[in-house]
């Protein structure tokens, strides 16, 4: 059985993902979305990032982080993950166009 986890982190203005991914980051976790993790697997997120020209940063072979704009975040959540509107509304209150976000997928 494979366990999957998916969450969103917000980067403060001027902050970006480190070039070398680490287990500990300074990003703020703004949403734990494990109930949608089957639609947001490491492979799905990596393939989507590649199609968008975004960089997928691997922590290990089963854990990936993808830094995106807020617009790209909502594009992924709407078109790929099929997140319900009520959840999207909650996320909109936690993000701002000034932020960049990091989508994180993990499976083991």
ABEGO torsion letter per residue (X at the ends): XBBBBBBBBBBBBGBBBBABBBABBABBBABBAAAAAAAABAAAAAAAAAAAGBBBBBABAABBBBBBBAAAAAAAAAAAAGBBAAAAAAAAAABBAABBBBBBBBBX
